[in-house]
Protein backbone atom coordinates (compact mmCIF):
# COMPACT_ATOMS: atom_id res chain seq x y z
CA UNK A 1 0.00 0.00 0.00
CA UNK A 2 1.37 3.43 -0.87
CA UNK A 3 0.22 7.04 -0.83
CA UNK A 4 -1.71 9.04 1.69
CA UNK A 5 -3.87 6.54 3.56
CA UNK A 6 -5.78 9.32 5.36
CA UNK A 7 -6.79 10.95 2.10
CA UNK A 8 -6.72 14.57 1.12
CA UNK A 9 -7.45 16.89 4.06
CA UNK A 10 -10.81 18.60 3.83
CA UNK A 11 -10.70 22.28 2.99
CA UNK A 12 -12.17 24.55 5.61
CA UNK A 13 -14.53 27.04 4.02
CA UNK A 14 -14.06 30.46 5.55
CA UNK A 15 -17.14 32.59 5.12
CA UNK A 16 -16.77 36.24 6.07
CA UNK A 17 -19.65 38.64 6.21
CA UNK A 18 -19.04 41.69 3.97
CA UNK A 19 -20.18 43.94 6.80
CA UNK A 20 -17.66 42.38 9.16
CA UNK A 21 -14.86 42.84 6.62
CA UNK A 22 -15.85 46.50 6.20
CA UNK A 23 -15.92 47.08 9.99
CA UNK A 24 -12.51 45.45 10.43
CA UNK A 25 -10.96 47.69 7.79
CA UNK A 26 -12.87 50.82 8.85
CA UNK A 27 -11.79 50.56 12.49
CA UNK A 28 -8.19 49.55 11.82
CA UNK A 29 -5.95 52.09 13.53
CA UNK A 30 -3.62 54.16 11.34
CA UNK A 31 -1.25 57.09 11.85
CA UNK A 32 -2.43 60.37 10.33
CA UNK A 33 -0.46 63.59 9.92
CA UNK A 34 -2.54 66.43 11.45
CA UNK A 35 -1.81 70.08 12.16
CA UNK A 36 -0.57 69.24 15.65
CA UNK A 37 1.62 66.32 14.54
CA UNK A 38 0.90 62.65 14.05
CA UNK A 39 -2.29 61.24 15.51
CA UNK A 40 -3.51 57.64 15.70
CA UNK A 41 -7.14 57.11 14.68
CA UNK A 42 -9.42 54.56 13.00
CA UNK A 43 -9.43 54.67 9.18
CA UNK A 44 -13.11 55.72 9.11
CA UNK A 45 -12.31 58.74 11.30
CA UNK A 46 -9.37 59.65 9.06
CA UNK A 47 -11.67 59.49 6.02
CA UNK A 48 -14.18 61.85 7.64
CA UNK A 49 -11.33 64.17 8.67
CA UNK A 50 -10.14 64.31 5.06
CA UNK A 51 -13.66 64.87 3.71
CA UNK A 52 -14.14 67.68 6.24
CA UNK A 53 -10.94 69.41 5.12
CA UNK A 54 -11.92 69.07 1.44
CA UNK A 55 -15.42 70.42 2.11
CA UNK A 56 -14.07 73.41 4.02
CA UNK A 57 -11.74 74.05 1.08
CA UNK A 58 -14.74 74.33 -1.25
CA UNK A 59 -15.04 70.81 -2.65
CA UNK A 60 -18.80 70.48 -3.29
CA UNK A 61 -18.68 66.69 -3.74
CA UNK A 62 -16.98 66.26 -0.35
CA UNK A 63 -19.52 68.60 1.27
CA UNK A 64 -22.40 66.61 -0.25
CA UNK A 65 -20.90 63.34 0.93
CA UNK A 66 -20.45 64.71 4.45
CA UNK A 67 -24.09 65.81 4.47
CA UNK A 68 -25.11 62.29 3.40
CA UNK A 69 -23.07 60.82 6.27
CA UNK A 70 -24.66 63.27 8.69
CA UNK A 71 -28.14 62.17 7.59
CA UNK A 72 -27.27 58.47 7.81
CA UNK A 73 -25.63 58.80 11.23
CA UNK A 74 -27.38 61.58 13.18
CA UNK A 75 -25.89 62.68 16.48
CA UNK A 76 -27.22 60.99 19.60
CA UNK A 77 -28.41 62.82 22.70
CA UNK A 78 -25.07 61.93 24.31
CA UNK A 79 -23.20 63.74 21.52
CA UNK A 80 -24.97 67.07 21.09
CA UNK A 81 -24.13 68.96 17.92
CA UNK A 82 -25.86 72.23 18.73
CA UNK A 83 -24.11 74.78 20.95
CA UNK A 84 -26.40 76.66 23.30
CA UNK A 85 -25.43 80.08 24.64
CA UNK A 86 -27.14 81.52 27.68
CA UNK A 87 -27.29 85.30 27.78
CA UNK A 88 -27.91 87.35 30.84
CA UNK A 89 -30.09 90.48 30.76
CA UNK A 90 -26.92 92.57 30.74
CA UNK A 91 -25.63 90.66 27.70
CA UNK A 92 -28.91 91.16 25.90
CA UNK A 93 -28.65 94.97 26.29
CA UNK A 94 -25.32 95.04 24.45
C-alpha positions as CSV (number, residue, x, y, z in Angstrom):
1,X,0.0,0.0,0.0
2,X,1.4,3.4,-0.9
3,X,0.2,7.0,-0.8
4,X,-1.7,9.0,1.7
5,X,-3.9,6.5,3.6
6,X,-5.8,9.3,5.4
7,X,-6.8,11.0,2.1
8,X,-6.7,14.6,1.1
9,X,-7.5,16.9,4.1
10,X,-10.8,18.6,3.8
11,X,-10.7,22.3,3.0
12,X,-12.2,24.5,5.6
13,X,-14.5,27.0,4.0
14,X,-14.1,30.5,5.6
15,X,-17.1,32.6,5.1
16,X,-16.8,36.2,6.1
17,X,-19.6,38.6,6.2
18,X,-19.0,41.7,4.0
19,X,-20.2,43.9,6.8
20,X,-17.7,42.4,9.2
21,X,-14.9,42.8,6.6
22,X,-15.9,46.5,6.2
23,X,-15.9,47.1,10.0
24,X,-12.5,45.4,10.4
25,X,-11.0,47.7,7.8
26,X,-12.9,50.8,8.9
27,X,-11.8,50.6,12.5
28,X,-8.2,49.5,11.8
29,X,-6.0,52.1,13.5
30,X,-3.6,54.2,11.3
31,X,-1.2,57.1,11.8
32,X,-2.4,60.4,10.3
33,X,-0.5,63.6,9.9
34,X,-2.5,66.4,11.4
35,X,-1.8,70.1,12.2
36,X,-0.6,69.2,15.7
37,X,1.6,66.3,14.5
38,X,0.9,62.7,14.0
39,X,-2.3,61.2,15.5
40,X,-3.5,57.6,15.7
41,X,-7.1,57.1,14.7
42,X,-9.4,54.6,13.0
43,X,-9.4,54.7,9.2
44,X,-13.1,55.7,9.1
45,X,-12.3,58.7,11.3
46,X,-9.4,59.6,9.1
47,X,-11.7,59.5,6.0
48,X,-14.2,61.9,7.6
49,X,-11.3,64.2,8.7
50,X,-10.1,64.3,5.1
51,X,-13.7,64.9,3.7
52,X,-14.1,67.7,6.2
53,X,-10.9,69.4,5.1
54,X,-11.9,69.1,1.4
55,X,-15.4,70.4,2.1
56,X,-14.1,73.4,4.0
57,X,-11.7,74.0,1.1
58,X,-14.7,74.3,-1.2
59,X,-15.0,70.8,-2.7
60,X,-18.8,70.5,-3.3
61,X,-18.7,66.7,-3.7
62,X,-17.0,66.3,-0.4
63,X,-19.5,68.6,1.3
64,X,-22.4,66.6,-0.3
65,X,-20.9,63.3,0.9
66,X,-20.5,64.7,4.5
67,X,-24.1,65.8,4.5
68,X,-25.1,62.3,3.4
69,X,-23.1,60.8,6.3
70,X,-24.7,63.3,8.7
71,X,-28.1,62.2,7.6
72,X,-27.3,58.5,7.8
73,X,-25.6,58.8,11.2
74,X,-27.4,61.6,13.2
75,X,-25.9,62.7,16.5
76,X,-27.2,61.0,19.6
77,X,-28.4,62.8,22.7
78,X,-25.1,61.9,24.3
79,X,-23.2,63.7,21.5
80,X,-25.0,67.1,21.1
81,X,-24.1,69.0,17.9
82,X,-25.9,72.2,18.7
83,X,-24.1,74.8,20.9
84,X,-26.4,76.7,23.3
85,X,-25.4,80.1,24.6
86,X,-27.1,81.5,27.7
87,X,-27.3,85.3,27.8
88,X,-27.9,87.4,30.8
89,X,-30.1,90.5,30.8
90,X,-26.9,92.6,30.7
91,X,-25.6,90.7,27.7
92,X,-28.9,91.2,25.9
93,X,-28.7,95.0,26.3
94,X,-25.3,95.0,24.4
